[in-house]
């Protein structure tokens, strides 16, 4: 939906999302190592999280039985579950701190660019905007990108990797069960997109 007039605003629906992401990637030049490390940790955390359900199954199927009295194996499984959960939480904290460090570097560079752009505007251009609008551009709009990098991006990658991991485990365990669970997902995704378009 193009925006008409000479307000100087940018239509977020009209801009190429690919171009925006490429611009954001260019701003990550000093933080790409942190981004790479956080992605590696996403894979590691997902792998650790997939171990816990296997240990729970082992606990229920093998050790929780009235006639079972071998406490050593039971204790090993319990401690393994505890260790997996602690390791997952510790790695998630490290990953979050790395992402925060990376996003802080990106936001500092982005705010510097926005501030330089404001300084280079003509007096007539600045006069069209209120001080609050300019401050909103420098502080709040850049904070939205920071929130995307530290929260939404992390959740998106985590959910995608977990979906792939769980799907692979399901197909290895029973491909028919996997098809029953994953089969309806494209239809659900389509319904969700249609609903979002109507609401939006």
Backbone bond lengths (Angstrom), bond angles and torsions (degrees), N, CA, C in turn:
res aa  C-N    CA-C-N  psi(-1)  N-CA   C-N-CA  omega(-1)  CA-C   N-CA-C  phi
1 X - - - 1.460 - - 1.531 109.42 -
2 X 1.322 117.93 95.69 1.480 120.50 -177.31 1.522 111.58 -60.86
3 X 1.308 115.80 146.07 1.459 121.50 176.83 1.523 107.95 -97.45
4 X 1.326 116.65 131.62 1.453 121.27 -177.61 1.533 109.93 -100.99
5 X 1.306 114.34 162.68 1.454 119.32 -179.40 1.517 111.11 96.97
6 X 1.322 115.82 -178.26 1.459 121.24 -177.97 1.519 110.02 -117.84
7 X 1.315 115.37 48.26 1.464 119.12 -178.31 1.515 112.00 -76.91
8 X 1.346 115.74 -16.65 1.456 118.93 -178.54 1.505 113.57 81.65
9 X 1.348 117.30 1.14 1.460 120.61 179.64 1.531 109.58 -79.29
10 X 1.327 115.36 162.35 1.460 121.48 179.51 1.514 108.76 -113.75
11 X 1.309 116.99 130.49 1.462 121.56 178.92 1.522 108.65 -79.53
12 X 1.333 116.41 114.05 1.466 120.29 -177.91 1.523 111.72 -68.17
13 X 1.342 117.60 -26.07 1.456 120.85 179.94 1.526 111.52 -77.50
14 X 1.340 116.93 -23.49 1.463 120.60 -175.02 1.524 112.46 -90.02
15 X 1.300 117.73 -26.24 1.470 121.03 -176.20 1.515 111.15 -71.13
16 X 1.310 115.23 147.65 1.453 120.59 177.57 1.525 109.47 -71.02
17 X 1.331 116.43 121.66 1.475 120.32 -179.47 1.530 109.84 -65.21
18 X 1.333 115.84 -34.48 1.462 119.53 178.69 1.524 110.90 -62.77
19 X 1.332 116.61 -41.77 1.465 120.54 179.59 1.525 111.09 -64.51
20 X 1.332 116.11 -40.34 1.470 120.40 179.21 1.526 110.29 -62.62
21 X 1.343 117.01 -43.84 1.462 120.65 -179.90 1.530 111.33 -65.87
22 X 1.342 116.60 -36.49 1.468 119.53 177.41 1.525 111.09 -66.50
23 X 1.334 116.62 -38.14 1.465 119.83 176.28 1.528 110.92 -64.72
24 X 1.326 115.50 -40.25 1.469 119.70 178.15 1.528 110.27 -65.10
25 X 1.346 116.70 -38.75 1.464 120.82 178.52 1.524 111.26 -64.03
26 X 1.337 117.12 -37.19 1.469 120.65 177.41 1.524 111.24 -63.55
27 X 1.332 116.66 -34.11 1.461 120.08 179.60 1.523 112.49 -74.87
28 X 1.337 116.98 -10.54 1.466 121.02 -179.11 1.532 112.60 -90.93
29 X 1.317 117.74 13.34 1.466 120.32 -174.64 1.521 112.62 -54.74
30 X 1.314 117.65 -40.32 1.457 119.86 -179.15 1.517 113.89 -87.07
31 X 1.335 116.51 -1.76 1.475 119.76 -175.59 1.524 112.84 -124.25
32 X 1.325 117.80 8.44 1.470 119.81 -174.27 1.521 112.55 -66.87
33 X 1.323 117.57 -31.32 1.469 119.93 177.51 1.522 110.11 -63.74
34 X 1.338 116.71 -42.06 1.467 120.48 177.83 1.530 110.88 -63.65
35 X 1.340 116.25 -40.86 1.463 120.07 178.21 1.524 110.08 -62.14
36 X 1.330 116.76 -43.57 1.472 120.81 179.77 1.530 110.95 -62.59
37 X 1.341 116.85 -43.75 1.468 120.15 179.03 1.523 111.40 -63.54
38 X 1.326 116.83 -39.20 1.461 119.58 179.28 1.523 111.20 -66.20
39 X 1.344 117.77 -36.86 1.468 120.50 177.99 1.522 110.57 -66.48
40 X 1.340 116.90 -40.22 1.470 120.29 176.21 1.524 110.04 -59.97
41 X 1.339 116.18 -42.61 1.471 120.05 179.08 1.525 111.89 -66.65
42 X 1.326 117.24 -29.94 1.470 119.76 174.64 1.528 110.06 -59.29
43 X 1.331 116.89 -44.92 1.465 121.03 179.05 1.527 110.85 -63.84
44 X 1.335 116.19 -42.37 1.468 120.02 -178.17 1.528 110.45 -65.71
45 X 1.336 116.97 -45.64 1.463 121.04 -179.50 1.529 110.64 -63.09
46 X 1.325 116.79 -40.48 1.463 119.96 178.08 1.520 110.90 -61.89
47 X 1.347 116.14 -42.69 1.461 119.33 177.84 1.521 112.48 -62.24
48 X 1.326 116.70 -41.83 1.473 120.59 178.32 1.522 110.85 -64.94
49 X 1.346 116.39 -40.37 1.469 119.84 179.65 1.523 112.41 -66.09
50 X 1.325 117.05 -27.12 1.467 119.88 178.51 1.526 112.06 -78.54
51 X 1.342 116.75 -16.63 1.466 119.76 178.30 1.529 110.74 -75.23
52 X 1.333 117.03 -36.47 1.466 121.41 -175.58 1.530 113.50 -57.26
53 X 1.353 120.09 -46.16 1.474 118.61 178.11 1.536 113.07 -61.95
54 X 1.343 116.20 -34.99 1.466 119.00 177.19 1.526 110.78 -64.04
55 X 1.335 117.07 -41.77 1.462 120.79 178.52 1.528 111.05 -65.91
56 X 1.329 116.46 -37.60 1.463 119.53 177.24 1.530 111.43 -64.53
57 X 1.314 115.93 -39.16 1.466 119.50 177.43 1.520 110.66 -64.33
58 X 1.335 115.31 -42.05 1.463 119.97 178.72 1.525 110.60 -62.84
59 X 1.325 115.90 -38.65 1.455 120.51 179.67 1.529 111.12 -64.16
60 X 1.332 116.79 -45.76 1.467 121.10 -177.23 1.518 111.35 -72.53
61 X 1.335 117.41 -45.99 1.471 120.75 -173.38 1.525 113.32 -75.17
62 X 1.314 116.78 -30.09 1.469 119.38 -171.55 1.521 113.49 -106.97
63 X 1.317 117.25 -41.22 1.463 118.82 -167.55 1.531 114.70 -106.58
64 X 1.327 117.72 -24.61 1.464 117.85 178.96 1.525 109.00 -89.37
65 X 1.298 114.44 80.53 1.463 122.13 178.44 1.521 108.10 -138.35
66 X 1.333 118.00 142.60 1.469 120.10 -179.00 1.525 112.80 -59.27
67 X 1.350 116.48 -36.11 1.457 119.06 -175.21 1.529 113.11 -89.21
68 X 1.350 116.41 -0.92 1.464 118.69 -177.11 1.517 109.73 -88.85
69 X 1.319 116.35 126.72 1.468 120.01 -175.78 1.525 113.02 -126.11
70 X 1.339 117.29 8.21 1.458 120.74 -179.20 1.528 108.76 -83.67
71 X 1.322 115.68 97.71 1.460 120.50 -173.07 1.525 112.94 -78.35
72 X 1.327 118.00 -21.62 1.473 119.89 -177.77 1.521 111.19 -64.15
73 X 1.338 116.02 -49.77 1.463 119.52 178.28 1.512 111.98 -61.93
74 X 1.330 116.51 -39.49 1.466 121.65 177.99 1.525 110.38 -60.16
75 X 1.339 116.60 -45.53 1.469 121.16 -179.74 1.523 111.28 -65.06
76 X 1.344 116.47 -38.18 1.469 120.59 179.55 1.527 110.37 -62.44
77 X 1.345 117.01 -44.24 1.460 120.37 -179.78 1.525 110.91 -65.34
78 X 1.342 116.91 -43.14 1.467 120.57 178.69 1.522 110.95 -60.35
79 X 1.338 116.09 -45.62 1.465 120.03 179.38 1.528 111.53 -66.36
80 X 1.329 116.65 -33.78 1.469 120.49 177.95 1.523 110.90 -66.45
81 X 1.327 116.24 -41.17 1.473 119.94 176.86 1.526 110.46 -62.73
82 X 1.338 116.20 -43.87 1.465 120.80 178.71 1.523 110.59 -62.51
83 X 1.332 116.64 -43.89 1.464 120.72 -179.67 1.528 111.31 -64.24
84 X 1.343 116.89 -40.81 1.468 120.48 179.32 1.522 110.85 -63.37
85 X 1.335 116.67 -42.66 1.468 119.93 179.01 1.521 112.12 -65.92
86 X 1.334 116.69 -42.82 1.463 120.28 179.13 1.532 110.99 -65.14
87 X 1.344 116.26 -41.63 1.465 119.89 179.25 1.522 110.58 -64.39
88 X 1.335 116.91 -41.74 1.462 120.56 178.82 1.524 111.16 -61.68
89 X 1.340 116.64 -44.17 1.465 120.12 179.94 1.525 111.44 -66.32
90 X 1.334 116.95 -41.56 1.465 120.47 -179.79 1.529 111.01 -63.85
91 X 1.339 116.59 -45.27 1.469 120.02 179.43 1.530 111.15 -66.23
92 X 1.337 116.41 -35.27 1.470 119.57 178.13 1.526 110.81 -65.44
93 X 1.332 116.89 -38.72 1.471 120.45 177.76 1.525 110.51 -64.93
94 X 1.341 116.19 -44.65 1.476 120.49 178.15 1.522 110.32 -61.07
95 X 1.335 116.15 -44.51 1.464 120.93 179.28 1.518 111.39 -61.03
96 X 1.327 117.00 -42.01 1.466 121.01 179.77 1.524 111.23 -64.48
97 X 1.338 116.50 -40.94 1.467 119.89 179.40 1.531 110.72 -65.54
98 X 1.334 116.57 -38.22 1.470 120.02 178.06 1.526 110.32 -65.23
99 X 1.349 116.73 -43.18 1.464 120.40 178.97 1.522 111.46 -64.46
100 X 1.330 116.79 -38.78 1.465 120.38 178.23 1.523 110.40 -63.92
101 X 1.341 116.93 -42.23 1.469 120.94 177.33 1.517 110.89 -60.86
102 X 1.350 115.72 -44.30 1.466 120.09 179.97 1.525 110.97 -64.49
103 X 1.329 116.99 -45.55 1.467 120.11 -177.37 1.524 111.59 -67.26
104 X 1.337 117.21 -34.30 1.467 119.70 177.68 1.526 110.99 -62.66
105 X 1.341 116.38 -41.51 1.460 119.67 177.51 1.516 112.16 -63.55
106 X 1.338 116.54 -41.79 1.467 120.78 178.65 1.520 110.93 -64.09
107 X 1.331 116.58 -44.14 1.464 120.46 -176.72 1.524 111.16 -67.25
108 X 1.329 118.04 -37.11 1.472 120.40 177.23 1.532 110.13 -61.41
109 X 1.346 116.04 -45.83 1.469 119.36 178.88 1.526 111.31 -65.25
110 X 1.343 116.46 -39.85 1.461 119.97 -179.44 1.528 111.19 -66.09
111 X 1.328 117.23 -43.18 1.472 120.11 179.80 1.531 110.84 -66.01
112 X 1.334 116.73 -36.50 1.464 119.26 176.30 1.527 110.66 -61.78
113 X 1.351 116.32 -42.33 1.463 119.68 179.57 1.528 111.53 -65.09
114 X 1.339 116.10 -42.60 1.466 119.82 -179.66 1.532 110.00 -65.49
115 X 1.333 116.55 -42.03 1.459 120.03 -179.95 1.526 110.85 -64.59
116 X 1.349 116.36 -41.76 1.470 119.47 176.76 1.525 111.02 -61.88
117 X 1.343 116.05 -38.75 1.469 119.80 178.83 1.516 110.74 -63.70
118 X 1.330 117.25 -42.02 1.467 120.87 179.09 1.527 110.41 -64.01
119 X 1.333 116.73 -39.96 1.470 120.13 -179.64 1.521 111.83 -65.10
120 X 1.347 116.49 -30.20 1.467 120.43 -177.49 1.530 112.91 -87.40
121 X 1.343 117.23 -4.65 1.458 119.27 177.90 1.532 110.45 -69.77
122 X 1.310 114.36 151.10 1.470 118.64 176.42 1.525 109.93 -72.35
123 X 1.317 115.05 162.27 1.460 119.93 -179.47 1.529 110.42 -61.80
124 X 1.336 116.66 -38.84 1.469 119.95 -179.83 1.522 111.25 -65.29
125 X 1.324 116.11 -35.77 1.467 120.22 178.46 1.519 110.95 -68.01
126 X 1.319 116.76 -42.23 1.465 120.92 179.95 1.522 110.33 -67.47
127 X 1.331 116.47 -34.70 1.455 120.53 -178.25 1.528 112.33 -65.16
128 X 1.346 117.41 -22.70 1.466 121.14 179.36 1.520 112.09 -74.34
129 X 1.328 117.30 -14.84 1.462 121.16 -175.28 1.530 109.64 -118.60
130 X 1.293 115.38 148.72 1.465 120.05 176.21 1.530 109.23 -81.66
131 X 1.330 114.97 162.22 1.468 119.46 177.49 1.524 110.70 -62.28
132 X 1.339 116.03 -36.29 1.469 119.79 178.84 1.510 112.52 -63.68
133 X 1.359 116.00 -37.81 1.465 119.81 178.90 1.521 111.29 -65.48
134 X 1.332 116.09 -41.91 1.468 120.24 179.19 1.527 111.03 -65.46
135 X 1.326 116.91 -43.51 1.465 120.22 178.49 1.529 111.34 -64.86
136 X 1.333 116.01 -35.30 1.462 120.43 177.68 1.515 110.36 -62.92
137 X 1.334 116.39 -41.32 1.465 120.55 178.02 1.522 111.79 -61.79
138 X 1.320 116.09 -41.88 1.466 119.94 -174.71 1.529 111.28 -76.27
139 X 1.336 117.01 -40.94 1.465 120.55 -173.45 1.528 113.27 -96.80
140 X 1.318 116.55 -60.67 1.466 120.37 -171.59 1.523 113.14 -69.91
141 X 1.345 117.14 -45.26 1.462 119.43 -177.71 1.528 111.31 -63.49
142 X 1.325 116.64 -38.65 1.463 119.08 177.88 1.529 111.46 -70.76
143 X 1.342 116.27 -29.13 1.470 119.56 176.96 1.522 111.33 -66.75
144 X 1.334 117.08 -30.59 1.465 120.82 176.13 1.530 109.95 -61.90
145 X 1.332 116.72 -42.60 1.466 120.58 178.50 1.520 110.21 -66.57
146 X 1.323 117.03 -39.07 1.463 120.54 177.37 1.526 111.06 -61.93
147 X 1.321 116.59 -42.08 1.460 120.91 178.08 1.526 110.82 -64.06
148 X 1.337 116.41 -37.14 1.463 120.17 177.67 1.528 111.14 -62.60
149 X 1.327 116.27 -44.02 1.463 119.80 -177.40 1.525 112.37 -68.93
150 X 1.320 116.91 -40.67 1.468 120.04 -174.12 1.523 113.37 -86.36
151 X 1.333 118.20 -28.65 1.465 120.16 -175.32 1.526 112.94 -115.40
152 X 1.332 117.16 -62.73 1.458 120.15 -173.36 1.522 112.27 -66.17
153 X 1.344 117.11 -43.03 1.462 120.35 177.88 1.521 110.59 -61.85
154 X 1.337 116.42 -42.97 1.467 120.68 -179.91 1.523 111.07 -62.87
155 X 1.337 116.86 -44.68 1.460 120.09 -179.78 1.520 111.33 -65.79
156 X 1.335 117.10 -39.07 1.465 120.93 -179.69 1.521 110.84 -62.74
157 X 1.335 116.48 -50.30 1.472 120.04 -179.39 1.523 110.65 -63.17
158 X 1.324 117.11 -42.10 1.465 121.31 -179.08 1.526 111.37 -62.06
159 X 1.338 116.50 -44.22 1.467 120.23 -178.94 1.521 111.48 -67.84
160 X 1.338 117.42 -39.31 1.467 120.52 179.19 1.525 110.49 -64.04
161 X 1.340 116.92 -47.00 1.458 120.28 -179.89 1.525 111.57 -64.79
162 X 1.333 117.21 -39.23 1.458 120.21 178.41 1.528 111.08 -65.73
163 X 1.326 116.41 -39.27 1.465 120.33 178.03 1.528 110.53 -62.59
164 X 1.340 116.42 -44.97 1.468 120.09 179.43 1.530 110.44 -64.57
165 X 1.344 116.61 -43.72 1.465 120.16 -179.19 1.516 112.82 -64.03
166 X 1.346 116.11 -47.28 1.464 120.00 179.91 1.523 110.60 -65.16
167 X 1.340 116.55 -39.34 1.463 119.83 177.64 1.514 111.97 -61.45
168 X 1.337 116.63 -42.35 1.467 119.89 179.07 1.534 111.28 -64.07
169 X 1.330 116.44 -42.77 1.470 120.28 178.79 1.533 110.73 -63.35
170 X 1.332 116.48 -41.16 1.465 119.95 179.17 1.522 111.49 -62.65
171 X 1.314 117.59 -43.50 1.464 120.65 179.83 1.529 111.44 -66.28
172 X 1.330 116.51 -34.78 1.467 119.31 176.73 1.529 110.57 -68.93
173 X 1.324 115.86 -39.45 1.467 120.51 -177.69 1.522 111.51 -73.57
174 X 1.341 117.60 -52.03 1.470 121.76 -179.94 1.525 107.98 -160.63
175 X 1.339 117.07 108.22 1.461 120.71 -175.10 1.531 111.94 -66.33
176 X 1.330 117.87 -28.91 1.467 120.09 178.81 1.530 111.00 -69.38
177 X 1.331 115.73 -42.77 1.462 119.79 175.82 1.528 111.01 -62.62
178 X 1.346 116.10 -39.50 1.462 120.36 178.98 1.526 111.55 -62.22
179 X 1.337 116.69 -42.69 1.471 120.07 179.17 1.528 111.51 -65.64
180 X 1.332 116.20 -36.70 1.470 119.58 178.39 1.524 111.76 -64.68
181 X 1.335 116.51 -34.88 1.468 120.82 -178.12 1.526 111.44 -82.54
182 X 1.346 116.53 -44.31 1.456 120.73 -173.86 1.525 111.75 -86.11
183 X 1.329 117.61 -26.56 1.465 121.62 -176.13 1.522 114.85 -52.92
184 X 1.338 119.12 -47.75 1.479 119.48 -178.06 1.525 114.70 -73.37
185 X 1.338 118.50 -8.10 1.463 120.25 -172.67 1.521 113.96 -63.39
186 X 1.367 120.48 -40.77 1.475 118.21 176.95 1.535 112.67 -58.99
187 X 1.351 116.83 -38.82 1.464 120.36 178.48 1.530 110.98 -65.75
188 X 1.341 116.41 -42.29 1.464 120.56 178.03 1.527 110.45 -63.79
189 X 1.330 117.05 -41.32 1.463 121.92 178.58 1.528 110.41 -62.76
190 X 1.344 116.90 -42.28 1.466 121.46 178.39 1.530 111.04 -62.42
191 X 1.346 116.63 -44.64 1.460 120.48 178.20 1.529 111.32 -61.40
192 X 1.328 115.66 -40.65 1.463 120.30 179.57 1.523 111.12 -62.85
193 X 1.343 117.24 -42.67 1.458 120.81 179.38 1.531 111.32 -64.92
194 X 1.345 116.53 -41.88 1.465 119.87 177.87 1.529 110.82 -62.89
195 X 1.321 116.33 -41.68 1.467 120.19 -179.96 1.524 110.99 -64.40
196 X 1.346 116.38 -42.37 1.469 120.33 179.92 1.522 111.49 -63.21
197 X 1.357 116.44 -38.58 1.462 119.50 -179.99 1.527 111.04 -65.94
198 X 1.331 116.20 -38.21 1.463 119.65 -179.49 1.526 111.10 -70.36
199 X 1.339 115.38 -40.66 1.473 119.22 179.47 1.517 110.86 -68.29
200 X 1.387 115.48 -41.19 1.467 119.60 -178.61 1.497 112.38 -69.95
